[in-house]
Amino acid sequence: MPLIFRRVRDNRAVTLKIDIDDSAPPYEQVRARISEQARSGALPVGYRLPTVRGLAESLGLAANTVAKAYRALEADGVIETRGRNGTFVAAAGSAADRELASAAQAYVERARRLGLGEDVALAAVRDALRAAYGE
């Protein structure tokens, strides 16, 4: 089910496609596609996204499915809701950087409380990164 957002930057159309045969749930597909397009710049900072109901209708999904994706995107700092003014692509880089730094700080504090040394804590992070990124 492709949805073409109105033309952005350089008069290019941006497409959001949901595959019902994909093993990922529809809300996760919506979240991932919008996140990818926001981070790549295909959806520029300040771009106004469709309403939850509008996007749900366009994609043939339940409004709650799109609302769940929007909540996850907002929690990730990818989008921001400005009340009745709508939902917009946020300056995700800085929000993501802040969240990552905060998570790293919390991890370091937890590792120290557990009495783990820097080498052990760093090795655990490397293992987790390899597992997550398949390296």
Beta strands, then each sheet from edge to edge (+ up, - down):
strand 1: 2-8
strand 2: 12-17
strand 3: 48-49
strand 4: 79-81
strand 5: 87-89
sheet 1: 1+ 2-
sheet 2: 3+ 5- 4+
end
